[in-house]
Amino acid sequence: MLLLLLLFSEGLVQRGASAEVKPEAWLSAGPPPGPGRLLLVCHVSGFHPKPVWVMWMRGEQEQRGTRRGDVLPHADGTWYLRVTLDVAAREAAGLSCRVRHSSLGGQDIVLHWGGGDSAVLTLLCLVVTVSLLVLLVGHFCLRKHSSNRKALAPAAPSPDSPTGADGQGPRTPGHQGYTPQESWIKNRFLKKWKTSLNQLWGR
């Protein structure tokens, strides 16, 4: 029974080995090699036959720092490959992984690094910027409204401000009030003045 299973599985492998199988490819980030740097990883899996060309690119220019791992077998007779690139984080935008295989009929697989992430990041930055603008405008409007209310409110009299004896406001030239002491001084002065005039006329 075991022999039959082995022969059956070997037959499946051989049939798989005789057919071309298109690769699947995806990107990921490996452990950061250092501060401000990224390890870009291009995974290529499930392809047959074994020969495959995988390269990190910038446009049509091959990146010399591309490192190719070993082509490892799967149990179904297909293969797996991992290709990495150590790059500064600020230079990762615009990079892509290109895969060439006989099963693709001349149509290379091209995966762009950060295509979706860049769009999400741009949208997130836009939302944050708009939110900050709304908060700033709201704060400015509240401050302006508060200033207008203070300007329209009647000013409370200051304890140090000059007021009349009745506490009804400062004295003005057109409206003079006198304290009892001031009235007594005025009356005494007028009395003395009248007395002086009488004495003068009496002579």
Buried (B, 14 or more C-beta within 10 A) or exposed (E): EEEEEEEEEEEEEEEBBEEEBBBBBEBEEEEEEEEEBBBBBBBBBBBBBEEBEBBBBBEEEEBEEBEBEEBEEEEEBBBBBBBBBBBEEEEBEEBBBBBBBEEBEEEEBEBBBBEEEBEEEEEEEEEEEEEEEEEEEEEEEEEEEEEEEEEEEEEEEEEEEEBBEEEEEEBEEEEEEEEEEEEEEEEEEEEEEEEEEEEEEEE
